[in-house]
Amino acid sequence: MSDVVAARAPGFRPKVAVILGSGLGGFVEEVTPVAEIPYADLPGFPQTTVGGHAGRLVLGHVGPTPVAVLQGRAHYYERGRPDEMKQAIRTLAAVGCETLLQTNAAGSLRLDMTPGSVMAVSDHINFTGVNPLFGETGDSRFVDMVDAYDPALRRRLLEAARRANVRCHEGVYIFFSGPSFETPAEIAAARVLGADAVGMSTVPETVLARQAGMKVVALSLMTNFAAGLVPGALGHDHTIAVASAASGDVRRLLRSFLEECCA
């Protein structure tokens, strides 16, 4: 797969990989492109089935920083495989990416984090019981997850938010399998466990990136209050609508971060 990337973008070596979550695919407009490759042309890359996930690898620059942007991801709930993103993450590491910047759409477990606000992920809770390294052999599967979300990069993300005039919270992300939304009782349990936001992605990619030696930084966009916090029903259409409405703030924040990332 790294050979395909090298053939499409000769001599290009990205430093930062970016995964764009639901409703945030428009960030690719901030990239000065070198090449665009559909996942279908990259053996082992996921075939996305979720609205808001286009399924393209965009290579280029944001400011001085060379990036590899995944416009969409696969989720555990799509095929019941926690390792859906394994080949994509390992390819990004193989072509030179030292850092993985993740974004996701999430539900807020805090009333002070209203829909449309953002949160820098400080840690995660894997509530699914699955791991993308199931079935692997050798000692590399025993990945150290202390400071899985790099503290120095998180500070730079918060500084970028200040430069972009975007309020950015910090907190713990809890990973549920989906695709159904969580019950109010599950959200109550998650709050007791110390979670601040809930979603259906990001954690498998973090595990894979850390195994590959990449640093990780992650940003959650709150698209709704989680079940039981306020009245009302939840739905994916609402997730996409709120993410799209807030995408301007997220784009400014990400651009500010990436422009300074290699400084």
Phi, psi and omega in degrees: 000322176296332177294322178296316179298315181297324180290325181280334182223072184303129177079355181276131181229100180289149177256330183236129171264139181234128173253123180263125182274188185305127176079001184249010183298339180295349179298339180299341177293343178276352184266130170279107194282147170253321179200152174232128185232119175297145178304329181300337179269001183242098182306131179091348176283152185288150170261106188286146182235008188250137176301139181092003179233099190288328180084052178222147170258120181249122178255136180173208183231142165243107191062226180275355189271121174284129187231157169236112188254121174270111181273079182114154179224166169262152182245154177306320186288346184290321180224006181073024180240115179289346183259023182304329184263009186300309183295321180297313181295317181292327176294317179300319177294320183293329181273000172122355183293126180260340184229142173246118175257115182253147169232153177207160170266135186220163173262137182275135174257007182234133181292340178277352175253088185281160176306134184100346179271167184236157182220128171281127183283124179263336180190173178222162172238124177268102184267003186270334185081007179243162183213140181290352181259008174306135174089351179283159178240166178089166186286343182294344179287344181270079189274130175288122183250013172289132184055040178302326175260105193306120184300321181294318178293325178295322177297320179293327176294319178293323176295321178297322178297320178295318178298324182273001181060043178239122178290128183233118177279173171233148178178181184261133180259132177250133186260114171254155186288327188066188002278347175291148176289164184287155175277159175304324179293321178295321178293320177300319178295319180298322179294322177297324180287345177106014180279150178246337180213152183232142179200182187239029184206197166075313185296313178301319180295323178296315178300313181296319180294319179294322177298325181278000178086012179272147170279151184233138170223141187220146181231127177254134174258121179285118180256350181192163166279140181294163187306131175092347180283320177221160178294154174125157180268160179248150178196156183293327178300320178295319178304311182296318183296314181291319179299319179295319181294327182265002188296332179299314177298316182296319180297317179297317181296311182296319179297317179300317180296312185289327179297329182261355190298325182258010182289000000 
